[in-house]
Amino acid sequence: MRLLSEEVKRMLRWALIFLIIALVAALFGFTGIAAAAAGIAKLLFFLFLVICLIFFVVGISAGRRVP
């Protein structure tokens, strides 16, 4: 049984990539780019959490129906 689908893993990977971009941009002083990348990373991360929660609830409800 897979815990996370490939789409969810891909979305989490992109959130981490944007987080790293934001940290590197902030390190070099590009505050506008850092803020934009951090905003995208935050959005993707919370979207990942919502999708993960939905899959968790669906998995539990499907598991209860199996005799």
ChimeraX attribute file (.defattr): number of C-alpha atoms within 10 A of each C-alpha:
attribute: neighborCount
match mode: 1-to-1
recipient: residues
	/A:1	3
	/A:2	5
	/A:3	10
	/A:4	13
	/A:5	10
	/A:6	10
	/A:7	11
	/A:8	17
	/A:9	13
	/A:10	13
	/A:11	16
	/A:12	19
	/A:13	15
	/A:14	16
	/A:15	24
	/A:16	17
	/A:17	16
	/A:18	21
	/A:19	20
	/A:20	16
	/A:21	18
	/A:22	23
	/A:23	19
	/A:24	14
	/A:25	18
	/A:26	17
	/A:27	11
	/A:28	9
	/A:29	11
	/A:30	13
	/A:31	14
	/A:32	12
	/A:33	16
	/A:34	22
	/A:35	15
	/A:36	14
	/A:37	22
	/A:38	23
	/A:39	16
	/A:40	17
	/A:41	24
	/A:42	16
	/A:43	12
	/A:44	19
	/A:45	19
	/A:46	13
	/A:47	16
	/A:48	19
	/A:49	13
	/A:50	12
	/A:51	15
	/A:52	17
	/A:53	12
	/A:54	11
	/A:55	16
	/A:56	14
	/A:57	12
	/A:58	11
	/A:59	12
	/A:60	10
	/A:61	11
	/A:62	10
	/A:63	10
	/A:64	8
	/A:65	7
	/A:66	6
	/A:67	4
